[in-house]
Amino acid sequence: MALEETNPIVVAPPDKDRIRKIWRTALVLGVITTIEFVIAFTMESSALRTSLFVGLTLVKAFYIVSEFMHLKYEVKVLIWSILVPTLFIIWLLLALLIEGEALFMVRY
């Protein structure tokens, strides 16, 4: 009795556009990470270095959210409903840091 092929699985050819998109995403994230490493090991600790790190981290976070969480392909209203509260939280953190430092300088 011979084994009969009853497996309906069909292997599709690789989607070259998807593969190209994955490599492009990896390249973009790799370039940004390389820039962060160069900044970390060549610049002295300063406000400019910290600002660059925060900026590059936000760029990477935006790119990751747009690509891997597919937010880029969503409706604009959903994007704004996520972006606006995030901006308010960032504003709140900055305001608290600035006011906390001012209060610290007044007390001591």
C-alpha positions as CSV (number, residue, x, y, z in Angstrom):
1,M,0.0,0.0,0.0
2,A,1.6,3.2,-1.1
3,L,1.3,6.5,0.7
4,E,-1.0,8.9,-1.0
5,E,-0.3,12.6,-1.2
6,T,-3.3,14.2,0.6
7,N,-1.5,17.3,1.8
8,P,-3.2,20.4,0.2
9,I,-0.3,22.8,1.2
10,V,1.0,24.7,-1.8
11,V,4.3,26.6,-1.5
12,A,4.0,30.0,-3.1
13,P,7.0,31.7,-4.6
14,P,8.6,34.3,-2.4
15,D,7.1,37.8,-2.6
16,K,10.1,39.9,-3.6
17,D,8.4,43.2,-2.7
18,R,7.9,42.1,0.9
19,I,11.4,40.8,1.2
20,R,12.7,44.2,-0.2
21,K,10.6,46.1,2.3
22,I,11.9,44.0,5.2
23,W,15.5,44.6,4.2
24,R,14.8,48.3,3.8
25,T,13.3,48.5,7.2
26,A,16.3,46.7,8.7
27,L,18.6,49.0,6.9
28,V,16.9,52.2,8.1
29,L,16.9,51.0,11.7
30,G,20.5,49.8,11.4
31,V,21.7,53.1,10.0
32,I,19.9,55.1,12.8
33,T,21.4,52.7,15.4
34,T,24.9,53.1,13.9
35,I,24.5,56.9,14.1
36,E,23.6,56.5,17.8
37,F,26.6,54.4,18.5
38,V,28.9,56.9,16.7
39,I,27.5,59.7,18.7
40,A,27.8,57.7,22.0
41,F,31.5,56.9,21.5
42,T,32.7,60.1,19.8
43,M,30.9,63.0,21.5
44,E,31.4,64.2,25.0
45,S,28.4,64.1,27.3
46,S,26.4,67.3,26.7
47,A,22.9,68.6,26.1
48,L,23.5,68.3,22.4
49,R,24.3,64.6,22.7
50,T,21.3,64.0,24.8
51,S,19.1,65.9,22.4
52,L,20.4,63.9,19.5
53,F,19.8,60.6,21.3
54,V,16.2,61.6,22.2
55,G,15.5,62.7,18.6
56,L,17.0,59.6,17.0
57,T,15.1,57.4,19.5
58,L,11.8,59.2,18.6
59,V,12.6,58.7,14.9
60,K,13.2,55.0,15.5
61,A,10.1,54.6,17.6
62,F,8.0,56.3,15.0
63,Y,9.4,54.1,12.3
64,I,8.9,50.9,14.3
65,V,5.3,51.9,15.1
66,S,4.5,52.8,11.5
67,E,6.1,49.7,10.0
68,F,5.7,46.8,12.5
69,M,2.4,47.9,14.0
70,H,1.1,48.9,10.6
71,L,0.0,52.3,11.9
72,K,1.1,53.9,8.6
73,Y,-1.7,52.1,6.8
74,E,-4.4,53.1,9.2
75,V,-7.0,55.9,9.0
76,K,-5.6,59.4,9.8
77,V,-8.0,59.8,12.7
78,L,-6.6,56.8,14.5
79,I,-3.0,58.1,14.0
80,W,-4.0,61.5,15.4
81,S,-5.8,59.9,18.4
82,I,-2.6,58.2,19.3
83,L,-0.2,61.0,18.5
84,V,-2.0,63.9,20.3
85,P,-2.1,62.2,23.7
86,T,1.5,61.1,23.3
87,L,2.5,64.7,22.6
88,F,0.6,65.9,25.7
89,I,2.5,63.3,27.8
90,I,5.8,64.4,26.4
91,W,4.9,68.1,27.1
92,L,3.8,67.1,30.7
93,L,7.1,65.4,31.3
94,L,9.2,68.3,30.0
95,A,7.2,70.8,32.0
96,L,7.6,68.7,35.2
97,L,11.3,68.4,34.7
98,I,11.7,72.1,34.0
99,E,9.6,73.2,37.0
100,G,11.2,70.6,39.3
101,E,14.7,71.9,38.4
102,A,13.5,75.5,39.0
103,L,12.1,74.6,42.4
104,F,15.3,72.8,43.3
105,M,17.3,75.9,42.4
106,V,15.1,78.1,44.5
107,R,15.2,75.8,47.6
108,Y,19.0,75.3,47.6
